[in-house]
Amino acid sequence: MTLLDKSKKVEHTKTRIAFVVRTVGLEYDDRIRKECLTLLKNDVDVFIYVNFSDNRKEEGMTSYGVPYRSFKLFSRDKLPQAKFLLVKALEFYFKVNTFLNEYDLIWAHEEYTFVFPLLSKKNRCIWDLHEIPFRFEKTFMKPIFHYIERRSKKIIHANKHRIDYLESNDIVKCRSKNVFINNFPDRKFLNSTEEDKEYKKFEIWLGSSTYAYLQGLSVARRYPLNTIECIMQTPELKAVVIGEFDSNAYSSLMKKYGIQLHEKIYFCGMVNQLAITNYLKSALFSIVLYETSTPNNTYCEANRLYQSIILNIPVIVGCNPPMKEIISKYNFGLVLKGDGKNISELSKATKSLIINHEKYLTSLKKNSFRVVWNDKCIDPSWYL
């Protein structure tokens, strides 16, 4: 008997919510983990229906105790990558929809799942937008967003800045339907001692050296080249890179530095969320940069920003308003004048932060509690 079959046979008096997700892996998606745990604490049953990036089919249980079922999409196997997205989204919808009648609410994650709030009954779906829904910025798509907005119970965004932006561009019409959840780390992350298989290797490689913690450098718009160049130009520093790394930036760096690159930078690859704590807690500082060329990047506040703050690690950020606001307000680190494009400015900021490290550390110890996830991050009125 499968986990899904078992869940059908149990009589439920609790509120039942189906998460609909597309992700690389449920163990890497910290927002989903925290939302699930908060709902479980509030006596809600959660089941996750997911399409993984590798398109595998399986059933299982997450490390945080939520059962899931993943679907293999024929359209993703047969159609070109990043094309025919509507066809793929519709196939996902029709495969999952047959299981949704037994749930009180559907919690659909990210823009990709827009078909669920579009076709669900009124007030039966929450649409959780991890990013700005850029496709709906087009004039002919705005009425579809407005229709989804009217039918959704709530639309969740990553921060207030994004709602303000969408409202100013006539995408958000009904402000009361739109709410936000800052992606603060929880205490489970803060107190985690989980080690992955790579951590011991990293410790041996690091020795007694001082290091910076770097994460999310998978694409050029996060300035992976500039970030690493800054570390290479700081003799007293090494760095660990968590997650995937932009291939073009890596090729350029290898051409310039050769073996020296790997003597200074440890490329760790993908790491489960709760194993990140060990890599981060002893770092001297972190750098979080986003190009301001798009609204989604301009109004970004990365999970890794808050993960650093909660562990009392100073951060260098670009001029992006949400990150600038929190760092400047509590003196948690340094804010660049630009978004990180200027390597010289970034290198100067790095040297300044190292010199004034104790000052930022004192501020962090006083105020880092302000960015801790708690059960009040999700209002029960959104789903009851």
C-alpha positions in Angstrom: 0.0 0.0 0.0 1.5 3.4 -1.0 1.7 6.5 1.2 -1.0 8.1 -0.9 -3.3 5.1 -0.5 -2.8 5.2 3.3 -3.6 8.9 3.4 -6.9 8.2 1.6 -8.0 5.6 4.0 -7.7 7.7 7.2 -10.7 9.8 8.2 -9.6 13.4 8.7 -11.2 16.1 10.8 -8.3 18.5 10.4 -7.9 21.1 7.7 -6.2 19.4 4.7 -3.9 21.3 2.4 -2.3 20.1 -0.8 1.0 21.7 -1.7 1.6 21.8 -5.5 5.3 22.4 -6.3 7.9 22.3 -8.9 11.4 22.2 -7.5 14.9 20.8 -7.8 14.3 18.9 -4.5 12.1 19.3 -1.5 15.2 19.1 0.8 16.7 22.2 -0.9 13.5 24.3 -0.8 13.6 26.0 2.7 10.5 28.1 2.2 8.3 25.0 1.6 9.9 23.2 4.6 9.2 26.1 6.9 5.6 26.6 5.6 4.9 22.9 6.0 6.2 22.8 9.6 4.2 25.9 10.6 1.0 24.4 9.2 1.7 21.1 11.0 2.2 22.9 14.3 -1.2 24.5 13.7 -2.9 21.1 13.4 -3.1 21.1 9.6 -2.5 18.0 7.4 -0.2 18.6 4.4 0.6 16.5 1.4 3.0 17.6 -1.4 2.4 17.0 -5.1 5.6 17.8 -7.0 7.3 17.7 -10.3 11.0 17.5 -9.8 13.5 19.2 -12.1 14.8 15.8 -13.2 11.2 14.7 -14.0 11.3 11.6 -11.8 8.3 9.7 -10.5 8.3 8.5 -6.9 6.6 8.7 -3.5 8.2 9.3 -0.2 8.4 11.3 3.0 10.4 14.5 3.5 12.9 14.8 6.3 10.5 17.1 8.0 7.7 14.6 8.0 5.5 15.5 5.1 4.5 12.8 2.5 4.9 13.6 -1.2 4.1 12.2 -4.6 6.1 13.3 -7.7 4.9 13.1 -11.3 6.8 12.4 -14.5 5.5 14.7 -17.3 5.4 13.3 -20.8 5.6 16.8 -22.2 8.8 17.6 -20.4 10.5 14.5 -21.9 9.3 15.2 -25.4 9.2 19.0 -25.8 12.3 21.3 -25.8 13.5 22.7 -22.5 12.1 26.2 -21.6 9.5 26.0 -24.4 5.8 25.1 -24.5 5.5 25.9 -20.8 1.7 26.2 -21.0 1.5 22.6 -22.3 3.7 21.4 -19.5 1.8 23.3 -16.9 -1.5 22.0 -18.1 -0.2 18.4 -18.1 0.9 18.9 -14.5 -2.5 20.3 -13.6 -4.5 17.5 -15.1 -2.3 14.8 -13.5 -2.5 16.4 -10.0 -6.1 17.6 -10.1 -7.5 14.1 -9.9 -6.1 13.9 -6.3 -7.3 17.3 -5.1 -11.0 16.8 -4.3 -10.2 15.4 -0.8 -8.4 18.6 0.2 -9.8 21.8 1.8 -7.2 24.0 0.2 -4.7 24.0 -2.6 -1.4 25.8 -2.0 0.3 26.3 -5.4 3.9 27.4 -5.4 5.5 29.7 -7.9 4.3 31.2 -11.2 4.6 27.9 -13.0 1.5 26.6 -11.2 -0.8 29.4 -12.2 -3.2 27.0 -13.8 -4.3 25.8 -10.3 -5.5 29.1 -9.0 -6.9 29.9 -12.5 -9.1 26.8 -12.7 -9.8 26.2 -9.0 -13.1 27.2 -7.3 -13.2 30.6 -5.8 -11.2 31.0 -2.5 -10.0 27.4 -2.7 -6.4 28.2 -3.7 -3.4 30.1 -2.3 -0.9 31.1 -4.9 2.6 31.4 -3.4 4.8 33.5 -5.6 8.5 33.0 -4.7 9.4 35.4 -7.5 7.8 38.3 -9.3 5.4 36.8 -11.9 7.1 38.4 -14.9 4.9 36.8 -17.6 1.9 38.6 -16.1 3.6 42.0 -16.5 2.7 41.9 -20.2 -0.4 44.0 -21.0 -2.4 41.1 -22.4 -1.6 38.9 -19.4 -2.6 41.4 -16.7 -6.4 40.6 -17.0 -5.5 36.9 -16.3 -3.6 37.9 -13.2 -6.6 40.0 -12.1 -8.9 37.0 -12.6 -6.6 34.8 -10.6 -6.4 37.5 -7.9 -10.2 37.6 -7.5 -10.5 33.9 -7.3 -7.6 33.1 -5.0 -8.0 33.0 -1.2 -4.6 34.8 -1.0 -1.6 35.5 -3.2 1.6 35.3 -1.2 4.8 37.3 -2.1 8.3 37.4 -0.8 8.2 40.9 0.6 6.2 44.2 0.7 8.5 45.8 -1.9 7.3 43.3 -4.5 3.6 43.9 -3.8 4.3 47.7 -4.0 6.0 47.2 -7.4 3.2 45.0 -8.8 0.5 47.4 -7.5 2.3 50.4 -9.1 2.3 48.6 -12.4 -1.4 47.8 -12.3 -0.8 44.0 -11.8 -2.0 43.9 -8.2 -5.5 45.3 -8.1 -6.9 44.1 -4.7 -4.2 44.8 -2.1 -6.1 42.9 0.6 -5.8 39.7 -1.4 -2.0 40.1 -1.5 0.2 39.3 1.5 3.9 38.6 2.0 6.1 36.1 4.0 9.7 37.2 4.5 11.8 34.2 4.0 13.4 34.2 7.5 15.3 31.2 8.7 13.7 29.2 11.5 15.3 28.0 14.8 15.7 24.5 13.4 18.1 25.9 10.8 19.8 28.0 13.5 20.4 25.1 15.8 21.1 22.4 13.2 24.2 20.3 13.5 23.6 18.2 10.4 26.7 17.3 8.4 26.7 16.2 4.8 29.3 14.0 3.3 31.2 17.0 1.9 31.7 18.9 5.2 34.7 16.9 6.5 36.5 17.3 3.2 35.8 21.0 3.4 37.2 21.2 7.0 40.4 19.4 5.9 40.8 21.7 2.9 40.2 24.8 4.9 42.6 24.1 7.8 42.9 27.1 10.0 42.2 29.7 7.2 39.6 32.5 7.4 36.8 32.1 4.8 33.8 33.8 3.3 30.5 32.0 2.7 29.1 32.2 -0.8 25.8 30.7 -2.0 23.5 31.0 -5.0 26.1 31.9 -7.6 24.4 29.7 -10.3 23.6 32.5 -12.8 25.4 35.5 -14.1 22.8 38.0 -12.8 24.1 37.2 -9.2 27.6 38.3 -10.2 29.5 35.0 -9.6 32.6 36.2 -11.4 32.8 39.5 -9.5 32.2 37.8 -6.2 35.0 35.2 -6.7 37.4 37.8 -8.1 36.9 39.8 -4.9 38.0 36.8 -2.8 40.9 36.0 -5.1 42.1 39.6 -4.6 42.0 39.3 -0.8 45.1 37.3 0.2 44.0 36.4 3.7 40.7 34.9 2.6 39.4 31.6 1.2 35.7 30.9 0.4 33.2 28.1 0.2 30.6 28.1 -2.6 27.3 26.3 -1.8 25.1 25.2 -4.7 25.6 25.3 -8.4 28.1 27.7 -9.9 27.7 29.5 -13.3 29.6 27.6 -15.9 30.7 30.6 -17.9 32.1 32.3 -14.9 33.9 29.1 -13.8 35.6 28.7 -17.3 36.8 32.4 -17.1 38.2 31.9 -13.6 39.9 28.7 -14.5 41.6 30.3 -17.5 42.8 33.2 -15.4 43.8 31.3 -12.2 44.1 27.6 -13.0 44.8 25.4 -10.0 45.0 28.5 -7.8 41.3 28.8 -8.0 40.7 25.6 -6.2 43.3 26.4 -3.6 41.3 29.5 -2.6 37.7 28.4 -3.4 35.9 25.3 -2.3 33.0 24.4 -4.7 30.7 22.3 -2.5 27.7 21.7 -4.9 24.2 21.3 -3.7 23.7 21.0 0.1 20.5 20.2 2.1 19.1 23.2 3.9 19.8 21.9 7.4 23.4 21.0 6.5 24.1 24.6 5.4 24.4 25.8 9.1 27.8 24.1 9.6 29.3 25.7 6.5 28.0 29.1 7.4 28.4 29.5 11.2 32.2 30.0 11.2 32.4 32.2 8.2 33.9 35.7 8.5 31.2 37.2 6.3 29.0 36.6 3.3 28.3 38.4 0.0 24.8 38.6 -1.6 24.5 40.4 -5.0 21.8 40.7 -7.6 21.8 42.7 -10.8 19.2 45.5 -10.7 18.4 45.0 -14.4 15.0 43.3 -13.6 12.3 44.0 -11.0 12.6 40.4 -9.7 16.3 41.0 -8.9 15.9 44.6 -7.8 13.3 43.6 -5.1 15.0 40.4 -4.1 15.8 39.4 -0.5 17.6 36.1 -0.6 17.1 33.4 1.9 20.9 33.2 2.3 20.9 36.8 3.4 18.7 36.0 6.4 20.6 32.8 7.1 23.8 34.7 7.5 22.2 37.3 9.7 20.6 34.8 12.1 24.0 33.2 12.6 25.6 36.6 13.3 27.6 36.6 10.0 28.0 40.2 8.5 26.9 40.6 4.9 27.9 42.7 2.0 25.0 43.5 -0.3 24.2 45.6 -3.3 21.9 48.6 -3.5 18.7 46.4 -3.9 16.1 48.1 -1.7 14.9 45.1 0.5 18.5 44.0 1.2 19.8 47.6 1.6 16.9 48.3 4.0 17.6 45.5 6.5 21.4 45.8 6.4 21.4 49.6 6.8 18.7 49.7 9.5 20.5 47.4 11.9 24.1 47.8 10.7 24.4 44.1 9.8 27.1 44.8 7.2 28.0 47.0 4.2 25.8 48.2 1.4 27.4 49.0 -1.9 26.5 52.1 -3.9 25.9 49.9 -6.9 24.6 46.4 -7.3 28.0 44.7 -7.4 29.0 45.3 -11.0 32.0 47.3 -9.9 34.7 44.9 -8.7 36.8 47.6 -7.3 34.0 48.9 -5.1 33.3 45.3 -3.9 37.0 44.7 -3.0 37.1 47.9 -1.0 34.0 46.9 0.8 35.5 43.5 1.6 38.6 45.1 3.1 36.5 47.6 5.1 34.3 44.9 6.5 37.3 42.8 7.6 38.7 45.8 9.4 35.4 46.7 11.1 34.2 43.2 11.6 33.7 43.5 15.4 31.4 46.5 14.9 29.1 44.6 12.7 29.3 41.5 14.9 28.1 43.6 17.9 25.1 44.9 15.9 24.2 41.4 14.8 24.3 40.0 18.3 21.8 42.7 19.4 19.3 42.5 16.6 19.6 39.2 14.6 16.6 37.9 16.5 14.4 40.2 14.3 14.8 37.9 11.3 13.8 34.6 12.9 10.8 32.7 11.4 8.0 32.0 13.8 4.5 30.6 13.7 3.0 34.0 13.2 4.7 34.3 9.8 1.6 32.6 8.4 -1.8 34.0 9.5 -4.3 31.1 10.0 -7.0 33.3 8.4 -5.2 32.8 5.1 -6.0 29.1 5.1 -8.9 28.5 7.5 
